[in-house]
Amino acid sequence: MTIDRHSVTHDQALTTIGGRIPAMWLMVWVGAIAIGAVGFVTSDPQRAWMSVWSNFLFWTAIAMAGVAFGAILQAAKGHWGKSFRRLAEGAGFFLPVSFLLFLTLRLGAEHVFPWIGPVETSHLNRDWLTLDGVFLRNGALLALLYVFGFVWMFYSLRADAPLVAAEHSGWRRSFVSMFARGWRGDEEEVERCRNRIMRLSPPLIIAWAVVYSLLGVDFGMSLTPGFVSMVWGPYYFIGGWLCLLALVALMANRYNNRYGSLTLWGKWDFHDLGKLMFAFTVFWTYLWFSQYLVIWYGNIPREVEFFTPRTAPPFDKIFWLQMLLIFALPFPFLLGRSPKMSSRWLALVATILLAGFWIERYNMVAPSVWHGDGLPLGAPELMISVGFLGLFALPYLAYLTTFPKVPLREVIAVGSAGKGP
């Protein structure tokens, strides 16, 4: 990756701490949650739970990918992305909310899981797909993974905690001070945090891939009884990873050059982020096409059953719209060198990608479940989606106003930037 990049001093980084959520944005996101709640209680139960299901899959994938971002940087010795790490980690603060939402999904399972009742297929593993089994299995795995992720984040944030706590008062100071308990000196603690992160990163990455593959299979692929795809696991969590990269690009554009003349990320930082977005746009599309091509030429009834409702009215238009937004537009927009150096251009592409994946997650759920007339996409779905946006934005914004936008003490990788360890 590129060697020439911006550096930010400790004092400069500390100026990026907001200290409180702006009142306007607090009202916006609380209002968004209220809109989502109204949309849920006033809409048809099946449409409401379909929307909750698809939004859960969308935001939960982004949240865990935010924690995995730093772990992947450590494992790959990715010096280029260290300055973006804090923006990515903030997504992990949605995980407690995600787990509470997961527990509520049990209440709406009968409206979403078609295999609860009788189904016309002999290719359904009834021993694996039981209601209690699905929720106990995934609940236990998600709880363990989230605890693992928060242990990783603890050591990532601990190195900065004493300096950050000094900038706060009240509950924020108490919260950040928890990360600095038992502090034994700067050099010793930074080295300790680096060693812990180095050991935790590889198993965290593996656990993320395994658990989210199972989550995608049980809560996405199983909605089409009898359908089996060998690439479904990476198809799901790599989509969340690409959404996380898009979110980082969006937030970096928002906060760059916002603190006077301070530039947190330079053009080469955005160039490297853009290259990664381009690479995984192509990779995710490869996974999608490799699945589609095999099913198309095999023409096996229980496999084509997944694509048949998605390529026919009323879902056909939004099915191809997702491919336009996820691949057809981002591919040429990210192909050149100059566009990837522009934070505004990268933010535009990021917005397109996030919109495309929101539609893709909706298409993962609705065509398999909905058997009514017309396209079940209107005010109820948009209101519930706005509510989920508020649920994600509030903890994310609380994190961004508590910690600096870039790390103060680097603990991710050892070695010289651009030269490896």
N, C-alpha and C positions, 0 to 999 in steps of 0.2 A: 504494500500500500504506500501512499504518498508520504514523504518525509516532512515536507514543508507544511507546517500547520501552526495554528494559534496556540499561545500559552497564556494562562490566566493565573495571576498571583492569588494567594490566600485572601488578602484583603479585598481584592476585586471580586472574587467568588462570593465572599460573605455579603457583598452589597446586593446580591441577587436573591437574598432571602426576603420574602414579602412580609412575613410576620403575622399576617391575617388574610383571610379570604375577603376580597372586596365585597362590600354589601350588595352591590348590584348583581354580581355573579352568584352570590349566595342565594339571593331571591330567585334568580333565573333557574338555578338547578333544583332548588326546593320546589319551585313551581312546576318544573319539568316532571319531578317525581309525582306530584299531585295530579298532573295531567295523565300520567301513565296509570295511576291508580283508578282514576275516573274511567279511563278507556277500558280497563280490565273489568270493572264491575258492571259496566253498562253494555258490554258487547256479548255476542253469542259465546257460550262457554267454549265451544270447540275452537272458534277463531281466536279467542283470548289466549287459550293454552297453547295453540300453535305458535302464536306470536311470542309468548313467553319462552317457549322451547327454543325457537330459532335465535332469539336475542341472547338467551343464556349461552348457547353454543358459540355465538359470535364474540361476546365480551369476555367470557371465561377463557377462551383460547388466547385472546390478546393479553389478559392479565398474567397468566403463567408464562407466556413468552417473554414478558418484561423481566421476570426474574431470570429466566434462562439466558437472556441476552448477555448479562455479565458473566454467567458461568461459561458461555461459549467463548467470550473474549478471553477468559482465563485459559481454557483448554487449548484454544487456537493461538494464544499469545497475540491477540488482536489489538495492537497498540492504537490503531486508527480510531477505534470506537470508544476509547476510554472516556472521552469528554462527553459522549452521549449517554453514558451509563445511568446517570441519575434520572434523566427523562424517561428511560425505559423502566427502571426499577419502580417508579411511581405507579405504574400499572398494576404491580403486585399488591398494592394496598386495596385493590378491589376484591382480592381473594376471600377475605372473611364474608363480604357481602355475597360473593359468588356461592360460597358454601351454604349460607342461609337460603339462598334462592334454590339451590339444589335440593334442599330438604322439602321445599314447598312443591317441587315438581311432582312429588308423590301424590299430591292431592288432585292433580290433573292428568295423571297417567292414563286413565280410562278414556280420555278424550283424544289421546295422541298415539298410544301404542296399539296398533291394529292386531297384534298377536295375542292380546289379552283374551279376545273372543275367538271363535272358530275362523280359520283361514283355509283357503283352497290351495294348499301346497303341502307336499310331502318332504320338503327340504328345510324344515324348521326344527331347530334343536330345542325341544321343549325342556330339556334338562338345564340348558344354559339360560334360556329366556324365560325366567320366572320373575314376577313382579318384585318379590322380596329379594331374590337373588341379585337382580339388576341394581337395586338401590343399596343393598348392603355391600355388595362387592365394590361398586363405584364410590359409595360414600366412604368406606374404609380407606380405599386407595387415595382418594382426593384428600382426605384428612391427613394422611401420612405425608403425601406430597406437599401439601400446603405448609405443614409444620417444617418439613425439610427446607422448603423455599424460604420461610421466615428465618430459620437459623442461618441460612446463607446470607440473607439481607442484613441480619443483625451484625455479622462480621464485616460486611461491606460498609455499613453506615457507622459502625463503632469507631473507626479511625478518625472520622470527622466530628464525632459527637461532642467532645469537650469544647471545641471552638464554636460549634453551632449552638450549643446550649447557652453559651455566654451572650448570644445575640437575642435571646428570648426572655420572656417572663411568663408567669402564670403556668397554665397547664402544658403549654408547648415546652417550656423549660424543663418541667418535670418529666415529660414524655421523652425528650431527647436525652436527658440525664440518665435515664434507664439504660441507654446504650453504653454509657461510660462508667458504669459501676465497676469498682475494683481496678481503676486505671493505674497502670504500673509504669507510666512514662511513655513519651511519644515514640521513641525508636523501638522499644520493646513491644508496644502494643501494635504498631503498624506492621512490624515483622510477624507478630503472632496472627494478626488478621489475614495477612497475605498467605501464611502457611495453611490456616484453616480453610480459606477459600480455595486454595490450590487443591486440597484434598477433597473438598466437598463438591467441586464443580463437575468432574466426570460422572459420578453416580447421580447427581442431580439432573444432568442432561439425559442420561439413560432413563431415569425414572419419569421425567417429563414425557419422553417419547412413548414409553410403554403405557403409562397411565392414560395419557390423552388419546392414544390409539384405541384403547379399550373403551374410553368414554365415547369416542366418535362412533365406534361399532355399535355399542349398546343404545346410544341415544340418537344416532343418525341412520346408520346402515340398517338397523333392525326395523326401521319404520316401513321398509319394503320387505315383507316376510319372504324368506327363501333367497333373497338377493345376497350374493357374496362377492366382495371385491378384495383382492389381495393388497391393493394400494390404498385402501380406505383410511388406514391409520395415518400415514404420512400426508395423505391428501387433506386430512382435517387439521392436524397440528401445524403443518407447514403453511397452510392458509392463515392460521393465527399468527405465526411468525412473520409472515409478509405484512399482515395488518399492523403488527407491532412496529415494524420498520417504518411503515407509512405514518403511524402515530408519532413516532420520534421525529420524523421529518417535519410534520405539521407543527409540533410543539417547538422544535428548534427554530423554525422560521418565525414563530410568534414571539419568542423571547430573545432572539438575537438582536443586537443593537437597540435593545429596549432600555438599557441602563446607562444613559448618557452616551458617551463615545465608546463604551466597552463592547468589544466584539467577542462573543463567547466561542463562536465556531466560524472558521474561515472557509473560503471557497473550496479548499482541498478536503476539508472535513465533509462538506456536503457532497463533493465529488465521490468520495469513497462510500458514503451512505447511499448515494444514487446508484453506484455500481452494484452494491449488494441488493438493492431493491430490484434492479434490472435482472440480476442473476436469478433471484427467487421468483420473479414474475415468470420467467422462462421455465424454471424448474416446476413450479406449480402447474403451469399449463401443460408441461410434458406429462406430469402425473395424470392430469385430467384426460388428455388425449390418448395416452396409453391405455387407460381404462375404457374410454369410449370406442377406440378402434377395435380392441379385442371383442367387445360386446357386439359391435356392428357386424364384423365379418363372421363371428361365431353364430349369431342369430339364435341363441338358446332362449327359449321362452322365459324362464325364470330370471334371466339376466336382462333381457330387453325390457322386462316389466319396470325396471327402474327408469329408463329413458323414455318409454312410451308416453306417460302422462306429462313429462316435462317438455317434450317436443311437439305436443299437440295442444290445441286450444283447451283451456284459456291460459295455460302457463308458457306456451311456446315463445311469446314475445319477450317475456322477462328472462327466460332461459338464455336466449341469445344475447339479451342486453347484458347479462352478467359477464359473458365472454368478451363483449365489446369493452366493458369497463375494466375488466381484470387483465386482458391481454391486448386486444386490438388497438386500444388507445395508449396504454402505458408503454408498449414495446417501441413504437416510433418516437414517443416523447422522451424516452430515456436512452435512445440509441446513440445520440451524439454526445460529445464531451462537454460542450458549453452548457447545455441545459442542466446537466447534473451539478454544475457549479453554482447555479442560481437557486437560492433557498426558496424564493417565491415560486419558481417553476416546479421545484421538487415538491413544494406544499400543494400545488395544484394537482400534480400526479398522485400524491398521497390521498387527497380528497377523492379522486376518481376511484382509486383502489379500494378505499374503505367503503364507498358507496357500492362498488361492485361486489365486495365480499358480504356486505349486509344482504344484498339480493341473493347471493349464492347460498348463504345460510338459510334464508327464507325458502329457497328452492330445495334445500336439503330436507326440509320438513313438510311444507304445505302440500306439494303434489302427491306425496305418499299417504296423506291423511285425509285431505279434503275430497269429498265426493258430492258436494252440492253444485248448484248452478253458478256460473260466473267465476271471476277471479276474486278470491277472498283477500283483497288488498285494498284497504281504504282507511277511513278515519280511525277505526279501532286499532288496526295494526300500527299506524303512524303514532297514535297517542301512546301506546304501550312502548314503542321503540323510543320515543322521547323520554318516557319514564326511565328506561334502562340507561339512556345517555346521562340522565341526571344522577342515577345511582352510581355510575362509573365516574362521572366528573367530580362529584363531591369529595370522595376519598383521594382521588388523584390530585385535585386542587389543594386539599389539606396538606398533602405531602409536599407539593411544589412550593407552598408558602411556608413550610417548616424547614426544609433543607435547601442548600444552594443548588443551583441548576447544573453545576459541574462539581466533580470531586475536589476536595481540598488536599487530601493525602491519598496518593494513588496506591492501591493494594492489589490491583488486578493482575499485572504481569511484571515479570522481571526482565531486565535486558534493556538495550538501547532502542528507542523508538525507530522503527523502520529497519532494524537489523536483526530482530528476533532475540531470543534468550541467549 
